[in-house]
Amino acid sequence: MSLKSSLDRKCNVYVTKEPSNTRAGLKLRKSFTEGRLPIEEEASLFVEDRELHLKNEVLPWLDKGFIVITDRYYFSNIAYQGAAGMSIDKLKSINEKFPLPNVILYIELDVDTALQRIKMGRNLSDQMEKKENIIKVKSIYESLKNDYHDIFVTIDGSKSPLEVLKESEKAIIKRYRNFINI
């Protein structure tokens, strides 16, 4: 069962992801498996993709009264491009024009287990998901979690998938209780 199907019984949910399927998003996805682009170009493509993704997909669904769940958003951009060496302050600056999410589900997991799960779920190797990089990404996420503690909800990723799903559902219900039929 997915988070969407679990919540669909209680409210209208739309699920999307970043990078999206815009030209910029597809170029980014290709670079993840075929070789990373220069970091400044990646950051620019993420901003371009995010602008179009919000305008054409996220905001229209929000306007229809849906809860939108996005797999990755600009916090991932900050963590991954920051791990690649770009200034965290610059990444925050280029993303500050975008709306903050109402909640971030941060599924906390030790690096080795995360890497095992990544390998199980994918056929292609992602340039960004090497152990050294994931360690940096996790550190940046921990810092972001402290800076934005009011919207981060930490979920224990070492639990079973069903338990992670239930905790995630509870966090969303708590944040959106005025919009959910419970």
Buried (B, 14 or more C-beta within 10 A) or exposed (E): EEBEEBBEEBBBBBBBBBBBBBEBBBBBBEBBBEEBBEBEEBBBBBBBBBBBBBEEBBEEBBEEEBBBBBEBBBBBBBBBBBBBEBEBEBBBEBBEEBEBBEBBBBBBBEBEEBBEEEEEEEEEEEBBBEEEBBEBBBEBBBBBBEEBEEBBBBBEBEBEEEEBBBBBBEBBBEBBEEBBEE
